[in-house]
Amino acid sequence: MSSDWVDVGGAEAVSETAPLSAEVDGVALVIVRCGRELYAVEDRCTHDGESLGTGHVEDCQIICPRHGAHFCLRTGEALTPPAYEPLRTYRVREQDGRVLVESQP
């Protein structure tokens, strides 16, 4: 089974403090840089559905702007209440200055 990679924008638009919002296969995502790595997670807090696109990022965690739940960008794991369910994660890579997210089969 082959995977397709979707170009979601320029790599310069992604930083450790400014997530890039994108949509792949009808799913809203946020892409965040942590060090040299890129991570992509579903743009929806598992506690109440709030967008994470304006959330604060620190220590490879994204923090929900509404109630402060922390999520690990590497694994999607919910690290603090009020969220208990993990975020869906997506494979992401940087190629030729572009950010590519793997389309789910």
N, C-alpha and C positions, 0 to 999 in steps of 0.2 A: 504494500500500500504506500503510495507516494504522498508526500505532503506538499502543500502549496504555501508559499510565503507571500504575505501581503505587505506592500510598502505603505507605511503609515506616516512617514514624514522624515525630515532631515534630522540627523543625529545631533546637530547643534541645538535643537529645540528641547533636548532632554538634559536636565541637570539633577543634581542631588537635592535641590530645593524647589524645582519647578517640574512637576510631572507633565507628560504629554498625554492629552486625551485623544483617543482614537476609537474607531469602530471596526470590528472584524467579524464577519459572518452575522451581522445584526446585534453583536454584543458590544456594549461600551466597555472600554479598557482604559487603564492608566499605565503608562510606561515611565519607569523611574530609573535613574542612574544611581548606583551605589558603588563608589570607587570606580573601577573600570568596567564593571558589569552592568548590564541592563536587565531589568525585570519587568514583566507585564502581568497585571492582575486585573480581575474583573472590577469595573468601576461601580461597585455597589457594596456598601457595608452590609454584612450578614446579620447585623442586629436590627436595622430598620430601613435598609435600602437607600440610605443617604449616599450621594456621590462622593467619591474619595478624591476627585480631581482637584479640589481646593484644599485637601488635607495637608498637614505639615509632615515633612519627612525627616527622620533622624535615626541614626544607627541602623540603617537598612530596614526601617519600619515605616509604614504609613499610618497616620493617625486620623481617624474619622473626625471631621470638623464638627459634627453634631454632639456626640456624647463621649468622644475621646478614646474609643476602642483602638488598641494598637494591633497591627497585623504585620507579620514577618513578610517582607517582600520576596525572600528566597523561596519560602515554602507555602505562603498563603495562610499559615497558622494564625488563629486568633490568640493573641498573647494576653489581653486584659479584658475584663468585663466592660461593658455589657455584652460584647460579642463573644460567642462560643463556637460558632461554625467557621471553618476556614474559607478564605477567598479562593476562587478558581484561579489557577496560574496558567500562563501561556508561555511557550517557548518564544524567545525573542533574540535577535542578533543584529549586529551592526555590520553593514557591508557597503563599501564605497560611499561612506558618509550618509547612508540612509538607514532607517530603522525598519526592520522586517519582523513581522509577527507570523507565527505558524498558524495557518488556517486549520481549524478542527475538522477532521474527516467526518 
